[in-house]
Amino acid sequence: MAASKNLTPAQRTLRAQIASHSSWANTADRAARTAAARKAANDRFERHVDPDGVLPPDIRAERAASARRAHMKSLALRSSTKRARRKAS
């Protein structure tokens, strides 16, 4: 294949997608592969809702879940408005 600097952005994206799909195709335990990242993200939301660590674990987990949902909805809203602006122009 051509040198990386000779690829268009679309070709680089396609090459990265091929590599990603190939990697996931060879992953026996997908949950185990992403466990550390999921734990880190959950820990971050728990620290956000309870920075001093004073809440009971069940309450902290509920609040962290709500914070995670709010974050995801915020990302969805940003994506939606950006798509709408792009479509309008």
N, C-alpha and C positions, 0 to 999 in steps of 0.2 A: 504494500500500500504506500501511497505517497507520504512524504514527510509531514509531520503534524502541522508545520507552519503553512503548508500548501492546501490544507483543508479549509473549506468554507465553514462558517459557524454551524450550518445545518448538518454538514458531514461530521463535524466533531460531536454534535449532539447525538447523531445516529450511532456513531462509534461507541460513545459512552453508554447508550441504551443497550447496544448489543452486549457490551461487557457486563452490564448490570444483570440483564436477563440470563446470560451464561452463568454468572456467579450464583444467582438464586436457583438456577436449575440444578446446580451441584451442591446445594445446601440441604442436608438431610433434616435438620431440626431448625426450622425458621424461627420459632419462638425463642429457642436458646440463643440464636445468633443475635437477636435484638433485645434480649433480656436486660443487659446492662444499660442500654440507652433508655429503655422504658423506665427502669428504676431511677435513673438519673433525672429524667423528666418529671416523674412523680415526686421525687424528693424536692425538686426545685419548686413545684407547686405547693408542697407541704410547708416548705420554708417561707414561701410567700404569704400563706394564710396564717402561719403560726411561727413568726421569726424567733420568738423566745422559747418555743417548745413547751408551752404550759398547758395546751389543750389536751384532753384525753384523746388517745389514738383514734377512736371511732369518729369523734367530732372533727378532728383534724383531717381524716380521710374524706369525710363528707364535704368539708369545705374545699379541700384540694380538688375533688372531683368537680365541684361547681366552678372553681377557678379555671380548671382545664377546659370545661365546656364553654365558659365565657371566652376564653382565649381562642378556641377553635371557631366560635361564632364570629368573633372579631376578624379573624383571618378570612372567613367566608364573606363577610361584609366588604372588606377591603378588596377582595378578589372580584366580587360582584360589581362594585362601583367602578373598578378599573376596566372590567370588560364592557360595561355600559358606556363609559367614556370613549373607549376605543371604537366601539360600534358606532357611536354618534359622530365620530370624526372621519 
